[in-house]
């Protein structure tokens, strides 16, 4: 372990000033960039551009990630979300992105449940009785690799659904990941998606990750992917970057207190 600041590999493609990096700094750790996936625009940008132009025609927008919100708003030419548009978010980071984009109140379930149960399922339980869905036009901006639960539920409810790819992610070449990892020389790492977990293990091998102090997985699906690849991971109590940073800070302090003087 580093003698001074704990170096935490940020495997998200967020640069050095992203939300996770800022949360880690607030808790006295040093974020070091080691992006393992890259964000790319959709193969067909036209549906997202059309949705951005016509948001006033929708009753609901349901977002699964802050990046989907950002990709949509980048095409709004500075216009905020319509005040009449009802919004929902899978987690607190996405809800915050909606609020910053002008959403009045975003429906979300993840702030009230643990990371093991947060996500699409509890959100859908809350959404189902909130409206008469066969009468509603709904926009679902998402990653190309996004999971289908919300999409399938809305179709089952009879909503007039526009399912729009806002961005896609692709793994970086293993050699680039390995080089970034050597430069980072991390004590711990945060892995934010199953795709990132697979790309990281392919580039470094499971043994390199098992040597860390810990590997933190954002969400149970990412954790299960790492375990299947031979890497033990810990999961924060909430799927939020602030919870990730607090978990790491607590583990670092416990190790410091428990170390012989």
C-alpha positions as CSV (number, residue, x, y, z in Angstrom):
1,X,0.0,0.0,0.0
2,X,1.2,3.5,-0.7
3,X,2.8,5.3,2.3
4,X,0.8,8.5,1.7
5,X,-2.4,8.8,-0.4
6,X,-4.2,5.6,-1.4
7,X,-4.0,5.4,-5.2
8,X,-7.3,4.3,-6.6
9,X,-7.6,3.2,-10.3
10,X,-10.6,4.8,-11.9
11,X,-11.5,2.5,-14.7
12,X,-14.4,4.7,-16.0
13,X,-13.7,6.9,-19.0
14,X,-14.1,10.1,-17.1
15,X,-10.7,11.8,-17.2
16,X,-9.2,13.2,-14.0
17,X,-12.0,15.5,-13.1
18,X,-15.0,13.2,-13.2
19,X,-17.6,12.6,-10.5
20,X,-15.9,9.5,-9.1
21,X,-12.5,11.1,-9.1
22,X,-13.9,14.1,-7.2
23,X,-15.6,11.9,-4.6
24,X,-12.3,10.0,-4.0
25,X,-10.4,13.2,-3.5
26,X,-13.0,14.4,-1.0
27,X,-12.2,11.3,1.1
28,X,-8.5,11.8,1.0
29,X,-7.5,9.4,-1.8
30,X,-5.7,9.9,-5.1
31,X,-7.7,8.9,-8.2
32,X,-5.5,7.6,-11.0
33,X,-7.0,7.2,-14.5
34,X,-7.0,3.8,-16.0
35,X,-9.9,3.8,-18.5
36,X,-10.7,0.3,-19.8
37,X,-13.7,1.2,-21.9
38,X,-14.3,4.1,-24.2
39,X,-17.6,5.9,-24.8
40,X,-18.6,6.3,-28.4
41,X,-21.5,7.9,-30.2
42,X,-24.3,5.7,-31.5
43,X,-23.8,4.1,-34.8
44,X,-27.0,5.9,-36.0
45,X,-27.1,9.3,-34.4
46,X,-30.4,10.4,-36.0
47,X,-32.9,8.9,-33.5
48,X,-31.2,10.6,-30.5
49,X,-31.1,13.9,-32.4
50,X,-34.8,13.6,-33.2
51,X,-35.6,12.9,-29.6
52,X,-33.6,15.9,-28.4
53,X,-35.6,18.2,-30.8
54,X,-39.0,16.8,-29.8
55,X,-38.8,16.3,-26.0
56,X,-41.8,18.5,-25.5
57,X,-43.9,15.8,-27.2
58,X,-43.1,13.1,-24.5
59,X,-44.9,12.4,-21.3
60,X,-42.0,10.6,-19.6
61,X,-38.3,10.2,-20.0
62,X,-36.7,7.2,-18.1
63,X,-32.9,7.2,-17.9
64,X,-30.6,4.4,-16.9
65,X,-27.4,6.5,-16.7
66,X,-26.1,10.0,-16.3
67,X,-24.2,9.6,-19.6
68,X,-27.4,8.9,-21.5
69,X,-28.8,12.2,-20.1
70,X,-25.6,14.1,-21.0
71,X,-25.7,12.7,-24.6
72,X,-29.3,13.8,-25.0
73,X,-28.8,17.3,-23.5
74,X,-25.7,17.9,-25.6
75,X,-28.1,18.0,-28.6
76,X,-30.6,20.4,-26.9
77,X,-28.8,23.5,-27.9
78,X,-28.8,24.8,-24.3
79,X,-32.5,24.2,-23.7
80,X,-33.4,22.5,-20.4
81,X,-35.8,19.6,-20.1
82,X,-39.4,20.7,-20.5
83,X,-41.0,21.4,-17.1
84,X,-44.0,19.2,-18.0
85,X,-41.8,16.2,-18.7
86,X,-42.0,13.6,-16.0
87,X,-38.7,11.8,-15.4
88,X,-37.3,8.7,-13.7
89,X,-33.8,7.5,-12.9
90,X,-32.3,4.1,-12.1
91,X,-29.9,5.6,-9.5
92,X,-28.9,8.8,-7.7
93,X,-26.2,9.9,-10.1
94,X,-28.7,9.7,-13.0
95,X,-31.3,11.6,-10.9
96,X,-28.7,14.3,-10.2
97,X,-28.0,14.6,-13.9
98,X,-31.7,15.0,-14.6
99,X,-32.0,17.6,-12.0
100,X,-29.1,19.6,-13.4
101,X,-30.8,19.3,-16.8
102,X,-34.0,20.9,-15.5
103,X,-36.1,18.0,-14.3
104,X,-38.5,19.1,-11.6
105,X,-38.5,15.8,-9.6
106,X,-37.1,12.6,-10.9
107,X,-38.7,9.4,-9.6
108,X,-36.0,7.0,-8.3
109,X,-35.9,4.0,-6.0
110,X,-32.1,3.5,-5.5
111,X,-31.7,6.1,-2.8
112,X,-33.9,4.0,-0.5
113,X,-32.5,0.6,-1.0
114,X,-29.2,-1.2,-0.9
115,X,-26.9,-1.7,-3.9
116,X,-27.9,-5.4,-4.0
117,X,-31.5,-4.4,-4.8
118,X,-31.1,-1.0,-6.5
119,X,-31.7,-0.6,-10.2
120,X,-34.4,-1.3,-12.7
121,X,-36.6,-3.7,-10.7
122,X,-37.4,-1.4,-7.7
123,X,-37.8,1.6,-10.0
124,X,-40.3,-0.3,-12.1
125,X,-42.3,-1.3,-8.9
126,X,-42.6,2.4,-8.1
127,X,-43.4,3.5,-11.7
128,X,-46.1,1.0,-12.5
129,X,-48.9,2.6,-10.5
130,X,-47.9,6.2,-11.2
131,X,-49.6,6.6,-14.6
132,X,-51.9,5.0,-17.2
133,X,-49.1,3.8,-19.4
134,X,-51.0,2.8,-22.5
135,X,-51.8,6.5,-22.9
136,X,-48.3,7.7,-22.4
137,X,-45.4,8.4,-24.8
138,X,-42.1,7.5,-23.2
139,X,-38.5,8.2,-24.2
140,X,-35.9,5.7,-23.0
141,X,-32.3,7.0,-23.8
142,X,-29.8,4.3,-23.0
143,X,-26.5,2.7,-23.7
144,X,-26.4,0.3,-26.7
145,X,-25.3,-2.4,-24.2
146,X,-28.0,-1.5,-21.7
147,X,-30.0,-4.2,-20.0
148,X,-33.6,-4.8,-21.2
149,X,-35.7,-4.8,-18.0
150,X,-37.1,-1.3,-18.3
151,X,-37.6,-1.6,-22.1
152,X,-39.5,-4.9,-21.8
153,X,-41.6,-3.7,-18.9
154,X,-42.7,-0.5,-20.6
155,X,-43.7,-2.5,-23.8
156,X,-45.6,-4.9,-21.6
157,X,-47.5,-2.0,-20.0
158,X,-48.5,-0.7,-23.5
159,X,-46.6,2.5,-23.4
160,X,-45.8,4.3,-26.7
161,X,-42.1,3.8,-26.3
162,X,-39.2,5.3,-28.2
163,X,-36.1,3.3,-27.3
164,X,-33.1,5.4,-28.4
165,X,-29.4,4.6,-28.2
166,X,-27.6,7.6,-26.6
167,X,-24.1,6.1,-26.6
168,X,-22.2,2.9,-26.8
169,X,-19.1,1.6,-25.0
170,X,-16.3,-0.5,-26.4
171,X,-13.3,-2.1,-24.6
172,X,-9.9,-0.4,-25.1
173,X,-7.1,-2.6,-26.6
174,X,-5.5,-4.8,-23.9
175,X,-2.1,-3.2,-24.5
176,X,-3.5,0.3,-23.8
177,X,-5.1,-0.9,-20.6
178,X,-1.9,-2.6,-19.4
179,X,0.2,0.5,-20.1
180,X,-2.3,2.7,-18.3
181,X,-2.3,0.3,-15.4
182,X,1.5,0.4,-15.1
183,X,1.4,4.2,-15.1
184,X,-1.3,4.2,-12.5
185,X,0.4,1.8,-10.0
186,X,-2.8,1.6,-8.0
187,X,-3.4,0.3,-4.5
188,X,-7.2,-0.2,-5.1
189,X,-9.5,-0.1,-8.1
190,X,-13.1,0.7,-8.9
191,X,-14.9,-1.3,-11.7
192,X,-18.1,0.2,-12.9
193,X,-19.5,-2.4,-15.4
194,X,-19.3,-6.1,-16.4
195,X,-17.7,-5.0,-19.7
196,X,-15.0,-3.1,-17.8
197,X,-14.4,-6.2,-15.6
198,X,-13.9,-8.5,-18.5
199,X,-11.6,-6.0,-20.3
200,X,-9.5,-5.5,-17.2
201,X,-9.0,-9.2,-16.5
202,X,-8.2,-9.9,-20.2
203,X,-5.5,-7.2,-20.2
204,X,-4.0,-7.8,-16.8
205,X,-4.9,-11.3,-15.6
206,X,-6.9,-12.0,-12.4
207,X,-3.8,-12.3,-10.3
208,X,-2.9,-8.6,-10.8
209,X,-6.3,-7.6,-9.5
210,X,-6.2,-10.0,-6.5
211,X,-3.2,-8.2,-5.2
212,X,-5.1,-5.0,-4.7
213,X,-6.5,-3.7,-1.4
214,X,-9.6,-4.0,-2.6
215,X,-11.4,-4.1,-5.9
216,X,-14.7,-2.3,-5.6
217,X,-17.5,-3.2,-8.0
218,X,-20.4,-0.8,-8.6
219,X,-23.4,-3.1,-8.5
220,X,-24.0,-6.8,-7.9
221,X,-23.9,-7.7,-11.6
222,X,-20.3,-6.3,-12.0
223,X,-19.3,-8.0,-8.7
224,X,-20.6,-11.4,-10.0
225,X,-18.7,-10.9,-13.3
226,X,-15.5,-10.3,-11.4
227,X,-16.1,-13.3,-9.1
228,X,-16.7,-15.5,-12.2
229,X,-13.3,-14.2,-13.5
230,X,-11.5,-15.2,-10.3
231,X,-11.5,-11.7,-8.6
232,X,-13.1,-11.0,-5.3
233,X,-14.9,-7.7,-5.2
234,X,-16.7,-5.6,-2.5
235,X,-19.9,-3.7,-3.3
236,X,-20.9,-0.4,-1.7
237,X,-24.2,-0.2,0.1
238,X,-25.5,2.2,-2.6
239,X,-24.8,2.4,-6.3
240,X,-23.4,5.9,-6.0
241,X,-19.9,7.3,-6.4
242,X,-20.1,8.9,-3.0
243,X,-20.8,5.5,-1.4
244,X,-17.9,4.0,-3.3
245,X,-15.5,6.7,-2.0
246,X,-16.8,6.3,1.6
247,X,-16.4,2.5,1.5
248,X,-12.8,2.8,0.3
249,X,-12.0,5.5,2.9
250,X,-13.4,3.3,5.6
251,X,-11.5,0.2,4.5
252,X,-8.3,2.3,4.3
253,X,-8.8,3.6,7.8
254,X,-9.5,0.1,9.2
255,X,-6.2,-1.2,7.7
256,X,-4.3,1.8,9.0
257,X,-5.7,1.3,12.5
258,X,-5.1,-2.4,12.4
259,X,-1.5,-2.1,11.1
260,X,1.4,-2.6,13.6
261,X,3.1,0.7,14.5
